[in-house]
Amino acid sequence: MALSGVRVLELAGLAPAPLCGMILADFGAQVVRVDRCPRSAVSTDVQGRGKRSLALDLKRAQGAAALRRLCLRADVLVEPFRHGVMEKLGLGPEVLLQENPKLIYARLTGFGQSGKYARSAGHDINYLALSGVLSKLGRKDENPYAPLNLLADFAGGGLMCAMGIIVALYERTKSGKGQLIDASMVEGAAYLSSFLWKSQNLGLWNRCRGENLLDSGAPFYETYKTLDGKFMAVGAIEPQFYEQLLKGLGLESDKLPSQLSFSDWCEMKKMFATIFSEKTQAEWCKIFDGTDACVTPVLSLDEVALHQHNKERGSFIKNDQEEISPRPSPLLLRTPATPSARRDPFIGEHTQEILLEFGFSKEEIAKLHSDKVIEFNKPKANL
Ligand SMILES: C[C@H](CCC[C@@H](C)[C@H]1CC[C@H]2[C@@H]3[C@H](O)C[C@@H]4C[C@H](O)CC[C@]4(C)[C@H]3C[C@H](O)[C@]12C)C(=O)SCCNC(=O)CCNC(=O)[C@H](O)C(C)(C)COP(=O)(O)OP(=O)(O)OC[C@H]1O[C@@H](n2cnc3c(N)ncnc32)[C@H](O)[C@@H]1OP(=O)(O)O
């Protein structure tokens, strides 16, 4: 796999850093999640695919020293704490990069390492708000609405951080040097949304929130409820596709206002909604499948893997616990990601094997264990 041989240490965090680590693991990196010790009963990381877990108490001097040793042999460190936490533990970048100048030290936070909010707590919705993007999301006359925690945590955070790490790994092949990455989810979400800024002059966003082309203002870029309580998604922007939408709905364009007549959008939406409510989702799929009307069913998470298109591409995979999840994307055809089919690791499940691999002797491991700086957690075999 593309990242095989890359050693990553991921300090356990909430949602974005686990995604970053899972992406790296899916593409072949050896990812060790450094979990807290004493450990909590269950890991909060539901994105532990392909990772191994080491339970290590970083608040103890021996634990911090052990992490420094691990970093000597690591390519990447991902840390998800607010600014100042790593420094307090004696594990700041100036220490670790001096000891291993080839290390890529990725700091994944909401507000970044500097600025007024650097030390403040926050979550996805706060980062999205500060990026400006949240102000654009939501329906007409309603408050801004955060689409789950997808945009800042995962797209602007975990994914951007993974990209930064891969770029830094590539650069290291030329310079031989590691570097510090300051991944801020505010900036990641803003960068991801560059189109919003770059398209200001096109007049795409001149109207209020929820009244524009792509923010649920337009009748031809909307979701509609069907007779059986399901939904269809409509994205017929270009006139030739819009024509096909009208045809499928049984409408004639010369009897309707023009597609871009903003003042008629509200009425057009009502008309489309009434028509969509008269047939089931399956009936609409029969009408629109195979056309260029840009109309697709809104599938539930239970339905996606069963949809013919997704089945044909193998877009969803099952692990050995029969859990379904999305296949890593994008597909690298020569060196595809091969995600682990095993269950996620238990906290501390691999403590001993990881320390041995990183050069700790059995005696050193035993001492760390008896001093309660590390924990083992060998699951019992299922008999
Ligand atoms: C909207 C999302 C958040 C969604 C999260 C959900 C996915 C999960 C939230 C609750 C979970 C559920 C819950 O836990 C109950 C169940 C538990 C069960 O086990 C599983 C099922 C659950 C239902 C579970 C399910 C899910 O997991 C949940 C629903 C986000 O926006 S996430 C993005 C958050 N922001 C960031 O990541 C930005 C950077 N980080 C921060 O700003 C801060 O870390 C943050 C997030 C504000 C938290 O602040 P906090 O004060 O708690 O931490 P820090 O200041 O960063 O300091 C960390 C301290 O921990 C010490 N430490 C770290 N590692 C170790 C170690 N190995 N050993 C010892 N100590 C360690 C470190 O030294 C710091 O100590 P101090 O505070 O003393 O300095």
The ligand as a Tripos MOL2 file, in Angstrom:
@<TRIPOS>MOLECULE
LIG
   79    85     1     0     0
SMALL
NO_CHARGES

@<TRIPOS>ATOM
      1 C1        -18.4790   17.6470   17.8780 C.3       1 LIG1
      2 C2        -17.2010   16.8580   18.0550 C.3       1 LIG1
      3 C3        -17.2090   16.0950   19.2960 C.3       1 LIG1
      4 C4        -17.9350   14.7950   19.0810 C.3       1 LIG1
      5 C5        -17.3390   13.7920   20.0020 C.3       1 LIG1
      6 C6        -18.1590   12.5330   20.0760 C.3       1 LIG1
      7 C7        -17.7790   11.6430   18.9240 C.3       1 LIG1
      8 C8        -17.9240   11.9110   21.4460 C.3       1 LIG1
      9 C9        -18.1660   12.9350   22.5730 C.3       1 LIG1
     10 C10       -18.7140   12.1330   23.7420 C.3       1 LIG1
     11 C11       -18.5360   10.6960   23.3330 C.3       1 LIG1
     12 C12       -19.4050    9.6750   24.0230 C.3       1 LIG1
     13 C13       -19.1620    9.7290   25.5310 C.3       1 LIG1
     14 O1        -17.7590    9.6860   25.8210 O.3       1 LIG1
     15 C14       -19.9180    8.5950   26.2570 C.3       1 LIG1
     16 C15       -19.6710    7.2080   25.6590 C.3       1 LIG1
     17 C16       -18.2900    6.7200   26.0350 C.3       1 LIG1
     18 C17       -18.0230    5.3510   25.4830 C.3       1 LIG1
     19 O2        -16.7060    5.0100   25.8300 O.3       1 LIG1
     20 C18       -18.2130    5.3640   23.9650 C.3       1 LIG1
     21 C19       -19.5910    5.8240   23.6050 C.3       1 LIG1
     22 C20       -19.9260    7.2030   24.1590 C.3       1 LIG1
     23 C21       -21.4200    7.4190   23.9030 C.3       1 LIG1
     24 C22       -19.0780    8.2790   23.4550 C.3       1 LIG1
     25 C23       -19.3000    8.2910   21.9360 C.3       1 LIG1
     26 C24       -18.5040    9.3970   21.2280 C.3       1 LIG1
     27 O3        -17.1200    9.1920   21.2970 O.3       1 LIG1
     28 C25       -18.8300   10.7490   21.8400 C.3       1 LIG1
     29 C26       -20.2890   11.0580   21.5200 C.3       1 LIG1
     30 C27       -15.9740   17.7390   17.9960 C.2       1 LIG1
     31 O4        -16.0470   18.8690   17.6580 O.2       1 LIG1
     32 S1        -14.4640   17.0050   18.3100 S.3       1 LIG1
     33 C28       -13.2820   18.3040   18.1030 C.3       1 LIG1
     34 C29       -12.9230   18.8530   19.4040 C.3       1 LIG1
     35 N1        -11.8490   19.7970   19.2970 N.am      1 LIG1
     36 C30       -10.5810   19.4410   19.1110 C.2       1 LIG1
     37 O5        -10.2330   18.2880   18.9970 O.2       1 LIG1
     38 C31        -9.6020   20.5820   19.0250 C.3       1 LIG1
     39 C32        -8.3510   20.3840   19.8530 C.3       1 LIG1
     40 N2         -8.6460   19.9300   21.1680 N.am      1 LIG1
     41 C33        -9.1880   20.7040   22.1050 C.2       1 LIG1
     42 O6         -9.4740   21.8740   21.9530 O.2       1 LIG1
     43 C34        -9.4310   20.0010   23.4420 C.3       1 LIG1
     44 O7         -8.7540   18.7940   23.4440 O.3       1 LIG1
     45 C35       -10.9190   19.7590   23.7410 C.3       1 LIG1
     46 C36       -11.6010   18.9510   22.6350 C.3       1 LIG1
     47 C37       -11.6590   21.0810   23.8990 C.3       1 LIG1
     48 C38       -11.0480   18.9590   25.0280 C.3       1 LIG1
     49 O8        -10.4950   19.6870   26.0770 O.3       1 LIG1
     50 P1         -9.9380   18.9790   27.3660 P.3       1 LIG1
     51 O9         -9.8240   20.0170   28.4110 O.co2     1 LIG1
     52 O10       -10.7560   17.7870   27.6800 O.co2     1 LIG1
     53 O11        -8.5270   18.4080   26.8620 O.3       1 LIG1
     54 P2         -7.1590   19.1700   26.5520 P.3       1 LIG1
     55 O12        -7.1330   20.5440   27.0800 O.co2     1 LIG1
     56 O13        -6.8540   19.0420   25.0990 O.co2     1 LIG1
     57 O14        -6.1170   18.3260   27.3670 O.3       1 LIG1
     58 C39        -6.0320   16.9420   27.3160 C.3       1 LIG1
     59 C40        -5.6890   16.4670   28.7240 C.3       1 LIG1
     60 O15        -5.5510   15.0870   28.7310 O.3       1 LIG1
     61 C41        -4.2410   14.7060   29.1730 C.3       1 LIG1
     62 N3         -3.8280   13.5150   28.4520 N.ar      1 LIG1
     63 C42        -3.9030   13.2940   27.1400 C.ar      1 LIG1
     64 N4         -3.4090   12.0810   26.8360 N.ar      1 LIG1
     65 C43        -3.0020   11.5460   27.9900 C.ar      1 LIG1
     66 C44        -2.3870   10.3020   28.3230 C.ar      1 LIG1
     67 N5         -2.0970    9.3830   27.4100 N.pl3     1 LIG1
     68 N6         -2.0890   10.0940   29.6120 N.ar      1 LIG1
     69 C45        -2.3890   10.9890   30.5580 C.ar      1 LIG1
     70 N7         -2.9810   12.1710   30.2860 N.ar      1 LIG1
     71 C46        -3.2670   12.4440   29.0290 C.ar      1 LIG1
     72 C47        -3.4150   15.9250   28.8590 C.3       1 LIG1
     73 O16        -2.2180   15.9100   29.5860 O.3       1 LIG1
     74 C48        -4.3580   17.0220   29.2100 C.3       1 LIG1
     75 O17        -4.3810   17.1380   30.6200 O.3       1 LIG1
     76 P3         -4.6120   18.5680   31.3600 P.3       1 LIG1
     77 O18        -6.0220   18.9620   31.0560 O.co2     1 LIG1
     78 O19        -4.3640   18.2930   32.7940 O.co2     1 LIG1
     79 O20        -3.6140   19.5250   30.7280 O.co2     1 LIG1
@<TRIPOS>BOND
     1     1     2 1
     2     2     3 1
     3     2    30 1
     4     3     4 1
     5     4     5 1
     6     5     6 1
     7     6     7 1
     8     6     8 1
     9     8     9 1
    10     8    28 1
    11     9    10 1
    12    10    11 1
    13    11    12 1
    14    11    28 1
    15    12    13 1
    16    12    24 1
    17    13    14 1
    18    13    15 1
    19    15    16 1
    20    16    17 1
    21    16    22 1
    22    17    18 1
    23    18    19 1
    24    18    20 1
    25    20    21 1
    26    21    22 1
    27    22    23 1
    28    22    24 1
    29    24    25 1
    30    25    26 1
    31    26    27 1
    32    26    28 1
    33    28    29 1
    34    30    31 2
    35    30    32 1
    36    32    33 1
    37    33    34 1
    38    34    35 1
    39    35    36 1
    40    36    37 2
    41    36    38 1
    42    38    39 1
    43    39    40 1
    44    40    41 1
    45    41    42 2
    46    41    43 1
    47    43    44 1
    48    43    45 1
    49    45    46 1
    50    45    47 1
    51    45    48 1
    52    48    49 1
    53    49    50 1
    54    50    51 2
    55    50    52 1
    56    50    53 1
    57    53    54 1
    58    54    55 2
    59    54    56 1
    60    54    57 1
    61    57    58 1
    62    58    59 1
    63    59    60 1
    64    59    74 1
    65    60    61 1
    66    61    62 1
    67    61    72 1
    68    62    63 ar
    69    62    71 ar
    70    63    64 ar
    71    64    65 ar
    72    65    66 ar
    73    65    71 ar
    74    66    67 1
    75    66    68 ar
    76    68    69 ar
    77    69    70 ar
    78    70    71 ar
    79    72    73 1
    80    72    74 1
    81    74    75 1
    82    75    76 1
    83    76    77 2
    84    76    78 1
    85    76    79 1
@<TRIPOS>SUBSTRUCTURE
     1 LIG1         1 GROUP 0 **** ****
